[in-house]
Amino acid sequence: MFVFNTQAWQIRSLAVGAMQTNCYFLSEKEEKKTLIIDPGDEGDFLSEQILELQLQPQAIFFTHGHFDHVTGALPIWLNFSPRALPVFLDPHDTKLYARATQTANHFSETTADPIIPVQKTQTWQKAVWQKLFPHTDVEIIAAPGHTPGGVVLYFPSDHFAFVGDLLFADGSVGRSDFAYSRHAQLQKSIQKIKSLPPETLILPGHGEAFTLANVL
């Protein structure tokens, strides 16, 4: 488990599933209120970790709709939803998300959990965030190309960003050879991220975290 601390936050990552996708627990240090980012597989295991760490899930956030970033969410949503956790997904990835279980079963030897119903997801709303985490600042950066609805979750005050499959520690970038991908859009999205301060900690969907300066 990767653990990183800022003044206000503690970030934990666990690599799950055959694709070793990084699921992140972004937790307020004081109250342990937690955002679950990209729970891509092993939802029961992730739920056990949440309980063991005594975290308080507040919402689930998907950086994009690929199966290896979303199919572990349902057990968490069921286990920690007495008041229904908000589930954030960019609407441009709704179709991709809707077939995530079918896609996962095609690529995996095991049967994936169903996804949280599409109608239970919502577009990110600043008002909802401020209600969940009233003392923090966050920016959602549209980052299409790898998928139509890819987004980056950026914390300007603390200088870290969750980028999904946009950019990786070795300098490589997300695939753009899918029928729904757009290489030109991907390049523009990458330039957006590379314009962030060089000390920004980049938290990718796979592999190690790194500072932006390391790939500039």
C-alpha positions as CSV (number, residue, x, y, z in Angstrom):
1,M,0.0,0.0,0.0
2,F,1.3,3.4,-1.0
3,V,0.7,6.1,1.6
4,F,1.3,9.8,1.1
5,N,0.5,12.7,3.5
6,T,-0.2,16.3,3.0
7,Q,-1.1,18.8,5.7
8,A,-4.8,18.0,5.4
9,W,-5.0,14.7,3.5
10,Q,-3.8,11.1,3.7
11,I,-3.7,9.2,0.3
12,R,-3.6,5.5,0.2
13,S,-3.4,3.4,-3.0
14,L,-4.0,-0.3,-3.5
15,A,-3.4,-2.1,-6.8
16,V,-6.4,-4.4,-7.5
17,G,-7.4,-6.9,-10.1
18,A,-5.7,-8.5,-13.1
19,M,-4.9,-5.0,-14.5
20,Q,-3.3,-3.9,-11.2
21,T,-5.4,-0.7,-11.2
22,N,-4.7,1.8,-8.5
23,C,-7.7,2.4,-6.2
24,Y,-7.1,5.4,-4.1
25,F,-8.5,6.3,-0.6
26,L,-8.3,10.0,-0.2
27,S,-9.0,10.7,3.5
28,E,-9.2,13.8,5.6
29,K,-6.7,13.3,8.4
30,E,-9.0,14.7,11.2
31,E,-12.3,13.0,10.5
32,K,-11.2,10.2,8.2
33,K,-13.9,11.3,5.7
34,T,-12.9,9.5,2.5
35,L,-13.3,9.7,-1.2
36,I,-12.9,6.4,-3.0
37,I,-11.3,6.9,-6.4
38,D,-11.4,4.2,-9.2
39,P,-12.3,1.0,-7.3
40,G,-11.6,-1.2,-10.3
41,D,-11.9,-4.7,-8.8
42,E,-11.9,-6.7,-5.6
43,G,-14.7,-4.6,-4.0
44,D,-15.0,-6.9,-1.0
45,F,-11.3,-6.7,-0.3
46,L,-11.5,-2.9,-0.6
47,S,-14.4,-2.9,1.8
48,E,-12.4,-4.9,4.3
49,Q,-9.6,-2.3,4.1
50,I,-11.9,0.6,4.6
51,L,-13.3,-1.1,7.7
52,E,-9.8,-2.0,9.0
53,L,-8.6,1.6,8.5
54,Q,-11.8,2.9,10.1
55,L,-12.4,5.2,7.1
56,Q,-15.7,7.0,6.5
57,P,-16.6,6.8,2.8
58,Q,-18.4,9.8,1.5
59,A,-18.4,9.3,-2.3
60,I,-17.0,7.2,-5.2
61,F,-15.3,9.0,-8.1
62,F,-14.4,7.5,-11.4
63,T,-11.6,9.1,-13.5
64,H,-13.1,7.4,-16.5
65,G,-15.4,4.5,-17.4
66,H,-13.1,1.6,-18.3
67,F,-14.0,-1.7,-16.6
68,D,-10.7,-2.0,-14.7
69,H,-11.5,1.3,-12.9
70,V,-15.2,0.7,-12.0
71,T,-16.1,-2.9,-11.4
72,G,-15.1,-3.0,-7.8
73,A,-17.4,-0.2,-6.8
74,L,-20.7,-2.0,-6.2
75,P,-19.7,-3.9,-3.0
76,I,-18.4,-0.6,-1.5
77,W,-21.6,1.2,-2.6
78,L,-23.7,-1.5,-0.9
79,N,-21.6,-1.9,2.2
80,F,-21.3,1.8,3.0
81,S,-24.5,3.4,1.7
82,P,-27.0,3.9,4.5
83,R,-27.6,7.3,2.9
84,A,-26.4,6.3,-0.6
85,L,-22.8,7.3,-1.5
86,P,-22.8,9.8,-4.4
87,V,-21.1,8.2,-7.5
88,F,-19.4,10.6,-9.9
89,L,-18.9,9.8,-13.6
90,D,-18.5,12.1,-16.5
91,P,-21.6,11.6,-18.7
92,H,-19.5,11.2,-21.8
93,D,-18.4,7.9,-20.5
94,T,-21.8,6.6,-19.6
95,K,-22.0,4.2,-22.6
96,L,-18.6,2.8,-21.9
97,Y,-19.4,2.4,-18.2
98,A,-22.7,0.7,-19.0
99,R,-20.9,-2.2,-20.7
100,A,-18.0,-2.4,-18.1
101,T,-19.1,-5.8,-16.6
102,Q,-19.5,-7.4,-20.1
103,T,-16.1,-6.0,-21.1
104,A,-14.5,-7.2,-17.8
105,N,-15.9,-10.7,-18.3
106,H,-14.4,-10.8,-21.8
107,F,-10.9,-10.0,-20.6
108,S,-10.9,-11.9,-17.3
109,E,-11.1,-15.5,-16.3
110,T,-13.3,-14.6,-13.4
111,T,-16.8,-13.1,-13.4
112,A,-16.8,-9.4,-12.5
113,D,-19.3,-7.8,-10.1
114,P,-22.1,-5.8,-11.7
115,I,-21.7,-2.1,-11.8
116,I,-23.6,0.4,-9.8
117,P,-26.7,1.2,-12.0
118,V,-25.9,3.9,-14.5
119,Q,-28.9,6.0,-13.3
120,K,-27.3,6.2,-9.8
121,T,-24.2,8.0,-11.1
122,Q,-24.1,11.8,-11.4
123,T,-22.0,14.5,-12.9
124,W,-19.5,16.0,-10.5
125,Q,-21.0,19.1,-8.8
126,K,-19.1,21.6,-6.8
127,A,-22.0,22.1,-4.4
128,V,-22.0,18.4,-3.6
129,W,-18.2,18.4,-3.0
130,Q,-18.4,21.4,-0.7
131,K,-21.1,19.6,1.3
132,L,-18.9,16.5,1.7
133,F,-15.6,18.2,2.1
134,P,-16.3,21.8,3.0
135,H,-12.8,22.9,3.9
136,T,-11.0,21.8,0.8
137,D,-10.5,23.1,-2.7
138,V,-10.6,20.8,-5.8
139,E,-10.7,21.3,-9.6
140,I,-12.1,18.9,-12.1
141,I,-10.1,19.1,-15.4
142,A,-11.8,17.6,-18.5
143,A,-9.2,15.3,-20.0
144,P,-10.7,13.4,-23.0
145,G,-8.8,11.3,-25.5
146,H,-8.2,8.0,-23.8
147,T,-12.0,7.9,-23.3
148,P,-14.5,10.6,-24.1
149,G,-15.2,11.4,-20.5
150,G,-11.8,11.2,-18.9
151,V,-11.3,13.7,-16.1
152,V,-8.5,14.7,-13.7
153,L,-9.1,15.4,-10.0
154,Y,-6.7,18.2,-9.1
155,F,-6.0,19.7,-5.6
156,P,-4.2,23.0,-6.3
157,S,-3.5,23.9,-2.6
158,D,-1.9,20.5,-1.9
159,H,-0.3,20.0,-5.4
160,F,-1.5,16.5,-6.3
161,A,-3.7,15.1,-9.0
162,F,-5.5,11.9,-9.8
163,V,-5.1,11.4,-13.6
164,G,-6.5,8.0,-14.4
165,D,-4.8,6.5,-17.5
166,L,-3.7,9.9,-18.9
167,L,0.0,9.8,-18.0
168,F,2.4,7.3,-16.3
169,A,5.7,7.4,-14.4
170,D,7.8,6.2,-17.3
171,G,6.5,9.1,-19.5
172,S,4.1,6.9,-21.5
173,V,0.5,8.0,-22.1
174,G,-2.9,6.4,-22.2
175,R,-4.0,4.4,-25.3
176,S,-5.8,6.2,-28.0
177,D,-6.3,3.4,-30.5
178,F,-9.8,2.5,-29.3
179,A,-12.7,3.3,-31.6
180,Y,-14.0,5.9,-29.2
181,S,-10.5,7.4,-28.4
182,R,-9.1,10.5,-30.0
183,H,-5.4,11.0,-30.2
184,A,-5.5,14.7,-30.8
185,Q,-7.8,15.2,-27.8
186,L,-5.4,13.0,-25.7
187,Q,-2.4,15.2,-26.6
188,K,-4.3,18.4,-25.6
189,S,-5.3,16.8,-22.3
190,I,-1.8,15.8,-21.6
191,Q,-0.6,19.4,-22.2
192,K,-3.2,20.6,-19.7
193,I,-1.7,18.4,-17.1
194,K,1.9,19.3,-18.0
195,S,1.0,22.9,-17.4
196,L,0.3,22.3,-13.7
197,P,3.1,23.2,-11.3
198,P,6.1,20.9,-11.7
199,E,6.0,19.9,-8.0
200,T,2.5,18.4,-8.5
201,L,2.3,14.8,-7.4
202,I,0.7,12.7,-10.2
203,L,-1.3,9.7,-9.0
204,P,-1.9,7.5,-12.1
205,G,-4.3,4.7,-12.7
206,H,-1.5,2.1,-12.9
207,G,2.0,2.0,-11.6
208,E,3.9,4.4,-9.3
209,A,3.1,7.9,-8.3
210,F,5.6,10.6,-9.6
211,T,6.1,14.3,-9.6
212,L,5.2,16.2,-12.8
213,A,8.8,17.5,-13.0
214,N,10.0,13.9,-13.6
215,V,8.2,13.7,-17.0
216,L,8.7,17.3,-18.3
